[in-house]
Structures are given as structure tokens and as C-alpha cells.
């Protein structure tokens, strides 16, 4: 029974988004059980073990995130603290977000959360083509190591098109691994000329998600998705997009994702002429991050990325930008954009309050037959609000004609790397994969 209880704790930790207030507390409880699991198994008459497993499961998966404040777990206080957790959780308010496990095999666990992401719609979620649940966020965890109950979140994706990645960081304890930081936005982002006014469709609205597990035994999971570019009010651009996200086997130092994108224009549209010149009109790869100004609370500001690095296909550095420079606020970072054929990297060089040392994120647009030009661009607006994603960086496809006809199709593949070390694109030891 205790091994099943440990499994329930593991599932609760894997399902709970990191931003939930009690995530760290539940991690500590899971670690305490895991460390003493064999001692517990040898003492089955302990009163704690008489608590019904069903009750524990309901508490852990539905209410743990809202437990009242309790003392820090220490090894010598495992039993009283765990018992107190159960008693408090029984009286805790019901969590607002529902959670459904849709996959648990081969060292991978996938949960779907509902009502977990502000402004993101709950949509139908399938697994291998069969409907399984409804939700607005998918969270994928992998086992850190070959055995045991230590599972780490490596991917969180909302139906608003915002995705976060991180490496396993298995050398660190479950409470000390690197946090999520910079987000990747599902492309494309479009700025259109809507008859004299500009329409900003700079996020995506996902309408369908299918988890594909056919290669799970090889530690590969896929998400096939359908949706459209959308503006801040959820109004859709005249285009549909299909994405195939291939999550390759994560390691302690790196997680690699291949993202195939196929966008089809559904009615004639025109890109903004001014935004074409400034490398903003057709954004084929997009970051969303944070780099805030100094404040009373944070005299040095906060950031999840403090360096923008652009490279060539040969790995040469084309430019490096200190994103914490106050002179770069409220303006485009690169006049007319920087042509490149390598990577765009958002790196965390210096640890910062809140998220500490989150992963560095690198995106490379893989070569395609039509050989389009891409230009790197970015913008940082001034704010002292540590909750703001005030830093945007993207790669814009170059066009000579703003008019795009109905039925025109664009296809490209992004290779996205979340790594422990700044500036890493595809670190040694990670096999180069062909995209799906």
C-alpha cells in the first residue's frame, strides 16, 4: 500500500503546475515518503497507514494545492507532518482546476488541467485519436533517472499557445531543480493591414490537441494540434495552422523539441507594410519572457533572460545584446531586424530573483526548400511589475509583397532547445533528429 501511496504523491506533484502556491510543499512531502519508503513498508501498523488510500488520492490530486500553511518537513518529523497534511487537507477549499491523467507509461506522465491558464479556453483533448478529456493545459513529466518516483515537469502548454520547457536537472534534488522561465509562443504571429488599421494576431488559439504515444517506448511523445493566430481578444486571423510538436528524450542538461508548423491562408490578407520593414509582420518563431526594471522590492530588477544572442548556421555569433540595459527600453532592439540563418537564443547569464536560473532557450528554423530569409527582432517595454512578460523576441520572415492570396501555404520546422548552459544550441551527446 505504501508504494501505491508514494505513486499518488508522485502523480500529484507531476500534475500540479509549478506556479501553484503549494507546489514546493507537496514536493517536500513526496520526497519525505520516497526517502523513508522502505522503513514505512516495514511498519505497516503505524496509524498513518490506516488512512484509506482512496481518501489520500482525492486529497492529493484535488486539494493539495490549497492546504493550509504547515511546518517545513524534516526527516525526523515525517509522520506528524504527513498526518497533519491529511487533516488540514480535508478542511481545505476545493481546488478550482481539475486534473486528468491521460498517460502514464515508459517513464512518462501526462496530465491535462482545466481552468488552469487565465484566458485560455478549455478544449477537447485526445490521446492517439480517441477523446479523453477537456482542459486548457497539458503538463508532461519524465522520470529523472531510470528508476524511482522522481518525475520532473519538462513541458507545459496552454491552449493560448504559450509553451514552457525545461531540462530534467536530475543532479539536483526535486525541490532545487531549475524552474520554468522563458516561454515559447506557437507561431505564426501576424500583423495585418485591416483596411487602414493594423490587426495584431500575435498569439495562437488552439482548438484541438491529440497526444500521440506510438513512440513512447523510445521516450518520444508528440502533440498534434490545430488552431489559428489570434489577437488579444481572441479574434482569429484569416488563417489556420497545424502544429506537430515532437518532444525528444529529455536529459539532465537539455530538452529538445521539434515543432512542425503548417499555416494556410483562408481568405486574402495583407501584411502591414510598415511592420514588414521593421521585421515584425510574419513572426515564424516567438519568445515571451521577462526582464523588468529596478524597483524598491527588487533593486536590480528581475529577469528570466538577460542576453539575446544571434548566430549564423556555422555557429558564429552575429550579435549579443544585454537585455538588462536601460537604454533598450520601449523600442525595437534591432533597426530593420538582423538577417540570420542560425539560432536565436534567450540566455540567462546571471541568476535573478523569483526564478533564479531558469533554462536558456534556443530556436533554430531548419532549412526549407523555398529558402526564405528570416530576421531577428525584439522589444522590451519598461515595467517594474515582476509578473509582466515584458520581453518579446522573434524571427520574422521577409516578404517583398504584402498581399497573400487564399490557399497559400507556409510550412517550416523549429528546433527548440531548453538547456542548462547559456548559448547551447544542440549540446554534445544529444543526437540530431530528423523532424516528424
C-alpha positions as a Python dict, from the first residue, in 0.01 Angstrom:
ca = {
    (1, 'X'): (0, 0, 0),
    (2, 'X'): (275, 250, 86),
    (3, 'X'): (425, 212, -261),
    (4, 'X'): (84, 298, -409),
    (5, 'X'): (66, 599, -175),
    (6, 'X'): (407, 714, -296),
    (7, 'X'): (280, 678, -652),
    (8, 'X'): (-17, 902, -568),
    (9, 'X'): (213, 1167, -426),
    (10, 'X'): (429, 1147, -737),
    (11, 'X'): (125, 1189, -962),
    (12, 'X'): (5, 1489, -761),
    (13, 'X'): (344, 1662, -791),
    (14, 'X'): (361, 1588, -1164),
    (15, 'X'): (11, 1722, -1225),
    (16, 'X'): (39, 2043, -1026),
    (17, 'X'): (163, 2348, -1225),
    (18, 'X'): (479, 2494, -1072),
    (19, 'X'): (318, 2834, -1014),
    (20, 'X'): (66, 2688, -767),
    (21, 'X'): (147, 2820, -415),
    (22, 'X'): (178, 2477, -251),
    (23, 'X'): (380, 2302, -521),
    (24, 'X'): (702, 2312, -318),
    (25, 'X'): (527, 2184, -5),
    (26, 'X'): (391, 1882, -190),
    (27, 'X'): (734, 1815, -342),
    (28, 'X'): (880, 1804, 9),
    (29, 'X'): (613, 1560, 123),
    (30, 'X'): (673, 1337, -179),
    (31, 'X'): (1047, 1341, -113),
    (32, 'X'): (994, 1253, 255),
    (33, 'X'): (783, 947, 167),
    (34, 'X'): (1025, 838, -105),
    (35, 'X'): (1327, 855, 124),
    (36, 'X'): (1161, 655, 403),
    (37, 'X'): (951, 426, 188),
    (38, 'X'): (1120, 103, 293),
    (39, 'X'): (1103, 196, 663),
    (40, 'X'): (733, 269, 622),
    (41, 'X'): (680, -62, 446),
    (42, 'X'): (840, -245, 741),
    (43, 'X'): (600, -79, 989),
    (44, 'X'): (256, -135, 837),
    (45, 'X'): (74, -98, 1171),
    (46, 'X'): (157, 269, 1201),
    (47, 'X'): (-172, 463, 1237),
    (48, 'X'): (-88, 681, 940),
    (49, 'X'): (-110, 384, 706),
    (50, 'X'): (-466, 312, 813),
    (51, 'X'): (-590, 615, 626),
    (52, 'X'): (-779, 491, 327),
    (53, 'X'): (-579, 520, 4),
    (54, 'X'): (-884, 649, -184),
    (55, 'X'): (-917, 937, 60),
    (56, 'X'): (-547, 1016, 29),
    (57, 'X'): (-567, 1010, -350),
    (58, 'X'): (-857, 1256, -353),
    (59, 'X'): (-675, 1485, -113),
    (60, 'X'): (-352, 1478, -309),
    (61, 'X'): (-489, 1518, -660),
    (62, 'X'): (-774, 1759, -586),
    (63, 'X'): (-692, 1957, -275),
    (64, 'X'): (-318, 1952, -201),
    (65, 'X'): (-258, 2284, -376),
    (66, 'X'): (-487, 2460, -125),
    (67, 'X'): (-370, 2308, 203),
    (68, 'X'): (-326, 2546, 492),
    (69, 'X'): (19, 2654, 597),
    (70, 'X'): (220, 2385, 776),
    (71, 'X'): (574, 2343, 917),
    (72, 'X'): (862, 2256, 691),
    (73, 'X'): (902, 1879, 655),
    (74, 'X'): (1209, 1737, 820),
    (75, 'X'): (1318, 1377, 809),
    (76, 'X'): (1254, 1321, 1177),
    (77, 'X'): (903, 1473, 1153),
    (78, 'X'): (771, 1273, 860),
    (79, 'X'): (480, 1106, 1045),
    (80, 'X'): (325, 1403, 1227),
    (81, 'X'): (361, 1632, 930),
    (82, 'X'): (207, 1383, 688),
    (83, 'X'): (-83, 1321, 925),
    (84, 'X'): (-132, 1694, 970),
    (85, 'X'): (-140, 1732, 593),
    (86, 'X'): (-428, 1487, 566),
    (87, 'X'): (-627, 1652, 845),
    (88, 'X'): (-580, 2001, 705),
    (89, 'X'): (-649, 1895, 351),
    (90, 'X'): (-986, 1752, 449),
    (91, 'X'): (-1096, 2102, 550),
    (92, 'X'): (-921, 2287, 266),
    (93, 'X'): (-1134, 2455, -4),
    (94, 'X'): (-1186, 2266, -328),
    (95, 'X'): (-925, 2342, -595),
    (96, 'X'): (-1067, 2535, -889),
    (97, 'X'): (-861, 2350, -1151),
    (98, 'X'): (-947, 1992, -1241),
    (99, 'X'): (-676, 1744, -1334),
    (100, 'X'): (-693, 1431, -1550),
    (101, 'X'): (-408, 1189, -1613),
    (102, 'X'): (-415, 1080, -1977),
    (103, 'X'): (-84, 891, -1999),
    (104, 'X'): (144, 703, -1759),
    (105, 'X'): (392, 462, -1917),
    (106, 'X'): (759, 421, -2009),
    (107, 'X'): (869, 678, -1751),
    (108, 'X'): (635, 950, -1880),
    (109, 'X'): (327, 1102, -1721),
    (110, 'X'): (91, 1344, -1896),
    (111, 'X'): (-179, 1542, -1718),
    (112, 'X'): (-447, 1772, -1853),
    (113, 'X'): (-553, 2063, -1630),
    (114, 'X'): (-876, 2255, -1676),
    (115, 'X'): (-924, 2621, -1586),
    (116, 'X'): (-552, 2644, -1509),
    (117, 'X'): (-445, 2919, -1753),
    (118, 'X'): (-606, 3262, -1740),
    (119, 'X'): (-779, 3346, -2067),
    (120, 'X'): (-715, 3004, -2223),
    (121, 'X'): (-1021, 2807, -2341),
    (122, 'X'): (-1097, 2453, -2231),
    (123, 'X'): (-1091, 2233, -2542),
    (124, 'X'): (-1127, 1865, -2630),
    (125, 'X'): (-808, 1663, -2569),
    (126, 'X'): (-748, 1326, -2738),
    (127, 'X'): (-493, 1050, -2698),
    (128, 'X'): (-399, 855, -3009),
    (129, 'X'): (-711, 985, -3182),
    (130, 'X'): (-960, 895, -2907),
    (131, 'X'): (-1119, 1174, -2696),
    (132, 'X'): (-1018, 1151, -2330),
    (133, 'X'): (-1095, 1480, -2152),
    (134, 'X'): (-1132, 1857, -2172),
    (135, 'X'): (-880, 2114, -2050),
    (136, 'X'): (-671, 2423, -2116),
    (137, 'X'): (-322, 2299, -2023),
    (138, 'X'): (-110, 1991, -2087),
    (139, 'X'): (176, 1909, -1849),
    (140, 'X'): (435, 1645, -1942),
    (141, 'X'): (672, 1490, -1688),
    (142, 'X'): (956, 1242, -1735),
    (143, 'X'): (1129, 1025, -1479),
    (144, 'X'): (1463, 1164, -1365),
    (145, 'X'): (1683, 855, -1379),
    (146, 'X'): (1599, 501, -1480),
    (147, 'X'): (1404, 400, -1169),
    (148, 'X'): (1219, 553, -878),
    (149, 'X'): (941, 804, -829),
    (150, 'X'): (1125, 1125, -909),
    (151, 'X'): (934, 1272, -1204),
    (152, 'X'): (1007, 1623, -1331),
    (153, 'X'): (790, 1850, -1543),
    (154, 'X'): (962, 1926, -1875),
    (155, 'X'): (680, 2080, -2081),
    (156, 'X'): (372, 2285, -2001),
    (157, 'X'): (148, 2400, -2287),
    (158, 'X'): (-164, 2615, -2265),
    (159, 'X'): (-439, 2633, -2525),
    (160, 'X'): (-346, 3002, -2561),
    (161, 'X'): (-33, 2884, -2743),
    (162, 'X'): (220, 2959, -2468),
    (163, 'X'): (465, 2676, -2402),
    (164, 'X'): (737, 2640, -2141),
    (165, 'X'): (1026, 2394, -2148),
    (166, 'X'): (1297, 2289, -1910),
    (167, 'X'): (1559, 2016, -1875),
    (168, 'X'): (1531, 1741, -1612),
    (169, 'X'): (1811, 1878, -1390),
    (170, 'X'): (1829, 1533, -1229),
    (171, 'X'): (2152, 1608, -1045),
    (172, 'X'): (1954, 1844, -819),
    (173, 'X'): (1703, 1736, -557),
    (174, 'X'): (1335, 1754, -653),
    (175, 'X'): (1296, 2085, -471),
    (176, 'X'): (1608, 2252, -611),
    (177, 'X'): (1584, 2190, -985),
    (178, 'X'): (1577, 2485, -1227),
    (179, 'X'): (1235, 2645, -1263),
    (180, 'X'): (1048, 2725, -1582),
    (181, 'X'): (1127, 3066, -1727),
    (182, 'X'): (1107, 3198, -2083),
    (183, 'X'): (801, 3087, -2282),
    (184, 'X'): (778, 2993, -2649),
    (185, 'X'): (468, 3109, -2836),
    (186, 'X'): (327, 2886, -3108),
    (187, 'X'): (378, 3064, -3440),
    (188, 'X'): (295, 3235, -3661),
    (189, 'X'): (234, 3582, -3526),
    (190, 'X'): (83, 3818, -3783),
    (191, 'X'): (46, 4195, -3804),
    (192, 'X'): (-204, 4265, -4080),
    (193, 'X'): (-329, 4572, -4266),
    (194, 'X'): (-704, 4557, -4198),
    (195, 'X'): (-812, 4835, -4432),
    (196, 'X'): (-605, 5113, -4284),
    (197, 'X'): (-582, 4984, -3928),
    (198, 'X'): (-340, 4724, -3802),
    (199, 'X'): (-452, 4390, -3663),
    (200, 'X'): (-214, 4227, -3415),
    (201, 'X'): (-255, 3848, -3418),
    (202, 'X'): (43, 3767, -3201),
    (203, 'X'): (-73, 3458, -3015),
    (204, 'X'): (-241, 3133, -3110),
    (205, 'X'): (-576, 2986, -3019),
    (206, 'X'): (-556, 2606, -3015),
    (207, 'X'): (-881, 2424, -3090),
    (208, 'X'): (-769, 2059, -3093),
    (209, 'X'): (-489, 1863, -2926),
    (210, 'X'): (-405, 1495, -2974),
    (211, 'X'): (-134, 1323, -2768),
    (212, 'X'): (42, 1064, -2985),
    (213, 'X'): (219, 788, -2791),
    (214, 'X'): (325, 549, -3070),
    (215, 'X'): (695, 620, -2999),
    (216, 'X'): (663, 639, -2621),
    (217, 'X'): (884, 332, -2576),
    (218, 'X'): (1163, 537, -2736),
    (219, 'X'): (1091, 818, -2490),
    (220, 'X'): (930, 1032, -2763),
    (221, 'X'): (588, 1195, -2727),
    (222, 'X'): (405, 1409, -2980),
    (223, 'X'): (128, 1666, -2966),
    (224, 'X'): (-69, 1724, -3285),
    (225, 'X'): (-263, 2048, -3271),
    (226, 'X'): (-494, 2264, -3481),
    (227, 'X'): (-574, 2633, -3437),
    (228, 'X'): (-528, 2985, -3570),
    (229, 'X'): (-338, 3305, -3497),
    (230, 'X'): (-544, 3526, -3266),
    (231, 'X'): (-538, 3877, -3123),
    (232, 'X'): (-560, 3970, -2756),
    (233, 'X'): (-941, 3949, -2762),
    (234, 'X'): (-943, 3604, -2919),
    (235, 'X'): (-1040, 3723, -3269),
    (236, 'X'): (-888, 3491, -3527),
    (237, 'X'): (-674, 3586, -3826),
    (238, 'X'): (-786, 3451, -4167),
    (239, 'X'): (-553, 3153, -4148),
    (240, 'X'): (-546, 2804, -3996),
    (241, 'X'): (-241, 2634, -3852),
    (242, 'X'): (-148, 2276, -3781),
    (243, 'X'): (136, 2204, -3541),
    (244, 'X'): (316, 1879, -3470),
    (245, 'X'): (527, 1905, -3156),
    (246, 'X'): (779, 1623, -3111),
    (247, 'X'): (926, 1602, -2760),
    (248, 'X'): (1256, 1414, -2775),
    (249, 'X'): (1402, 1228, -2475),
    (250, 'X'): (1498, 1494, -2219),
    (251, 'X'): (1826, 1477, -2028),
    (252, 'X'): (1954, 1639, -1711),
    (253, 'X'): (2104, 1924, -1913),
    (254, 'X'): (1883, 1967, -2219),
    (255, 'X'): (1533, 1918, -2358),
    (256, 'X'): (1481, 1930, -2735),
    (257, 'X'): (1153, 1987, -2918),
    (258, 'X'): (1087, 1982, -3291),
    (259, 'X'): (788, 2192, -3392),
    (260, 'X'): (648, 2146, -3743),
    (261, 'X'): (426, 2437, -3845),
    (262, 'X'): (191, 2450, -4144),
    (263, 'X'): (-21, 2761, -4196),
    (264, 'X'): (-282, 2801, -4470),
    (265, 'X'): (-439, 3135, -4558),
    (266, 'X'): (-819, 3105, -4569),
    (267, 'X'): (-902, 3441, -4731),
    (268, 'X'): (-695, 3717, -4891),
    (269, 'X'): (-488, 3915, -4642),
    (270, 'X'): (-228, 4189, -4645),
    (271, 'X'): (68, 4217, -4413),
    (272, 'X'): (135, 4557, -4260),
    (273, 'X'): (381, 4735, -4489),
    (274, 'X'): (546, 4928, -4206),
    (275, 'X'): (586, 4610, -3999),
    (276, 'X'): (738, 4428, -4293),
    (277, 'X'): (1017, 4688, -4298),
    (278, 'X'): (1081, 4657, -3925),
    (279, 'X'): (1079, 4273, -3922),
    (280, 'X'): (752, 4230, -3735),
    (281, 'X'): (481, 4131, -3986),
    (282, 'X'): (517, 3750, -4012),
    (283, 'X'): (672, 3604, -3697),
    (284, 'X'): (782, 3245, -3758),
    (285, 'X'): (940, 3191, -3415),
    (286, 'X'): (842, 3375, -3096),
    (287, 'X'): (969, 3408, -2740),
    (288, 'X'): (789, 3568, -2445),
    (289, 'X'): (999, 3643, -2139),
    (290, 'X'): (1067, 3888, -1858),
    (291, 'X'): (1334, 4148, -1784),
    (292, 'X'): (1196, 4413, -1551),
    (293, 'X'): (1331, 4744, -1425),
    (294, 'X'): (1474, 4815, -1081),
    (295, 'X'): (1220, 4865, -805),
    (296, 'X'): (1211, 4908, -429),
    (297, 'X'): (1141, 4537, -388),
    (298, 'X'): (1400, 4428, -647),
    (299, 'X'): (1676, 4692, -671),
    (300, 'X'): (1835, 4509, -965),
    (301, 'X'): (1507, 4416, -1131),
    (302, 'X'): (1410, 4060, -1219),
    (303, 'X'): (1461, 3856, -1534),
    (304, 'X'): (1423, 3513, -1690),
    (305, 'X'): (1659, 3614, -1971),
    (306, 'X'): (1930, 3880, -1976),
    (307, 'X'): (2105, 3812, -2307),
    (308, 'X'): (1988, 3791, -2668),
    (309, 'X'): (2237, 3609, -2887),
    (310, 'X'): (2202, 3560, -3264),
    (311, 'X'): (2420, 3314, -3452),
    (312, 'X'): (2491, 3202, -3807),
    (313, 'X'): (2437, 2848, -3936),
    (314, 'X'): (2809, 2789, -3873),
    (315, 'X'): (2768, 2886, -3507),
    (316, 'X'): (2936, 3226, -3532),
    (317, 'X'): (2798, 3498, -3307),
    (318, 'X'): (2634, 3769, -3517),
    (319, 'X'): (2528, 3984, -3223),
    (320, 'X'): (2491, 3978, -2845),
    (321, 'X'): (2258, 4214, -2661),
    (322, 'X'): (2246, 4286, -2288),
    (323, 'X'): (1872, 4285, -2232),
    (324, 'X'): (1905, 4447, -1889),
    (325, 'X'): (2040, 4770, -2038),
    (326, 'X'): (1800, 5058, -1951),
    (327, 'X'): (1876, 5225, -2285),
    (328, 'X'): (1694, 4947, -2474),
    (329, 'X'): (1351, 5003, -2319),
    (330, 'X'): (1040, 5085, -2524),
    (331, 'X'): (1196, 5043, -2866),
    (332, 'X'): (1276, 4775, -3120),
    (333, 'X'): (1607, 4611, -3031),
    (334, 'X'): (1743, 4592, -3387),
    (335, 'X'): (1664, 4853, -3655),
    (336, 'X'): (1507, 4666, -3951),
    (337, 'X'): (1594, 4332, -3784),
    (338, 'X'): (1906, 4117, -3815),
    (339, 'X'): (1917, 3859, -4100),
    (340, 'X'): (2037, 3523, -3972),
    (341, 'X'): (2037, 3154, -4063),
    (342, 'X'): (2142, 3006, -3729),
    (343, 'X'): (1981, 3045, -3389),
    (344, 'X'): (1805, 3300, -3175),
    (345, 'X'): (1896, 3246, -2810),
    (346, 'X'): (1748, 3394, -2495),
    (347, 'X'): (2005, 3317, -2227),
    (348, 'X'): (2012, 3364, -1851),
    (349, 'X'): (2370, 3470, -1777),
    (350, 'X'): (2318, 3595, -1421),
    (351, 'X'): (2070, 3441, -1179),
    (352, 'X'): (1786, 3668, -1075),
    (353, 'X'): (1516, 3682, -805),
    (354, 'X'): (1196, 3481, -844),
    (355, 'X'): (1304, 3210, -1090),
    (356, 'X'): (1678, 3209, -1023),
    (357, 'X'): (1849, 3031, -1309),
    (358, 'X'): (1578, 2909, -1549),
    (359, 'X'): (1670, 2735, -1876),
    (360, 'X'): (1829, 2913, -2167),
    (361, 'X'): (1609, 2879, -2476),
    (362, 'X'): (1744, 2849, -2831),
    (363, 'X'): (1541, 2831, -3153),
    (364, 'X'): (1671, 2736, -3496),
    (365, 'X'): (1449, 2747, -3805),
    (366, 'X'): (1553, 2442, -4005),
    (367, 'X'): (1625, 2487, -4378),
    (368, 'X'): (1326, 2453, -4612),
    (369, 'X'): (1308, 2421, -4994),
    (370, 'X'): (1189, 2779, -5053),
    (371, 'X'): (1489, 2922, -4860),
    (372, 'X'): (1316, 3226, -4707),
    (373, 'X'): (1510, 3496, -4527),
    (374, 'X'): (1445, 3545, -4156),
    (375, 'X'): (1534, 3849, -3947),
    (376, 'X'): (1571, 3857, -3571),
    (377, 'X'): (1390, 4130, -3380),
    (378, 'X'): (1275, 4210, -3027),
    (379, 'X'): (1116, 4462, -2793),
    (380, 'X'): (1138, 4535, -2420),
    (381, 'X'): (885, 4763, -2256),
    (382, 'X'): (963, 4934, -1929),
    (383, 'X'): (794, 4794, -1617),
    (384, 'X'): (869, 4724, -1252),
    (385, 'X'): (599, 4458, -1228),
    (386, 'X'): (781, 4128, -1174),
    (387, 'X'): (478, 3939, -1310),
    (388, 'X'): (498, 4103, -1653),
    (389, 'X'): (624, 3924, -1960),
    (390, 'X'): (767, 4249, -2093),
    (391, 'X'): (1027, 4099, -2328),
    (392, 'X'): (938, 3973, -2675),
    (393, 'X'): (1186, 3830, -2926),
    (394, 'X'): (1103, 3675, -3262),
    (395, 'X'): (1220, 3575, -3610),
    (396, 'X'): (1026, 3746, -3889),
    (397, 'X'): (1000, 3604, -4240),
    (398, 'X'): (1093, 3856, -4509),
    (399, 'X'): (834, 3937, -4779),
    (400, 'X'): (854, 4171, -5078),
    (401, 'X'): (479, 4175, -5142),
    (402, 'X'): (235, 4225, -4853),
    (403, 'X'): (-56, 4060, -5034),
    (404, 'X'): (-110, 3689, -4962),
    (405, 'X'): (-377, 3502, -5155),
    (406, 'X'): (-632, 3249, -5034),
    (407, 'X'): (-496, 2896, -5015),
    (408, 'X'): (-131, 2992, -4990),
    (409, 'X'): (53, 2753, -4760),
    (410, 'X'): (361, 2811, -4548),
    (411, 'X'): (550, 2528, -4377),
    (412, 'X'): (860, 2533, -4158),
    (413, 'X'): (1019, 2350, -3864),
    (414, 'X'): (1162, 2492, -3543),
    (415, 'X'): (1418, 2312, -3333),
    (416, 'X'): (1376, 2438, -2979),
    (417, 'X'): (1633, 2366, -2708),
    (418, 'X'): (1595, 2431, -2336),
    (419, 'X'): (1938, 2396, -2178),
    (420, 'X'): (2120, 2448, -1853),
    (421, 'X'): (2414, 2632, -2011),
    (422, 'X'): (2386, 2973, -2179),
    (423, 'X'): (2416, 2975, -2555),
    (424, 'X'): (2374, 2600, -2603),
    (425, 'X'): (2202, 2506, -2929),
    (426, 'X'): (2239, 2129, -2950),
    (427, 'X'): (2489, 2022, -2682),
    (428, 'X'): (2721, 1730, -2739),
    (429, 'X'): (2573, 1392, -2655),
    (430, 'X'): (2232, 1483, -2794),
    (431, 'X'): (2159, 1310, -3124),
    (432, 'X'): (2042, 1523, -3417),
    (433, 'X'): (1693, 1402, -3510),
    (434, 'X'): (1505, 1435, -3836),
    (435, 'X'): (1176, 1614, -3788),
    (436, 'X'): (848, 1427, -3797),
}
